Amino acid sequence: QAVVAANGVAMLVAVMKRHESRSSVQSNGCFALGALSACPEGLHALAKATDGVEAVVGSLRSCAADQDALACGKAALLRLVEADSALRVRVERANGSKFIAR
């Protein structure tokens, strides 16, 4: 909750967008967003973050070789779509449909 209260989700998303080509940033971002999205406050912050959905989709594309990070990122994306079905459109626009297919 301290991370969320300190605007950490938005900052993490901004870092992930700024460093899209760095796989370590993307993997660690997937782990962090997966954990943060498991609590209601973190999920809400991720949903409201500018480019939050897009950052998750982008990180999933770049960390495909890291199965653990991939699982965390997919979990975050699924939680977002389950919490707010309107976010599905943003996932689709970011070419992330395959990550939320069941």
Secondary structure, DSSP 8 states (H G I E B T S, - for coil): -HHHHTTHHHHHHHHHHHTTT-HHHHHHHHHHHHHHTTSHHHHHHHHHSTTHHHHHHHHHHHTTT-HHHHHHHHHHHHHHHHH-TTHHHHHHHTT-HHHH--
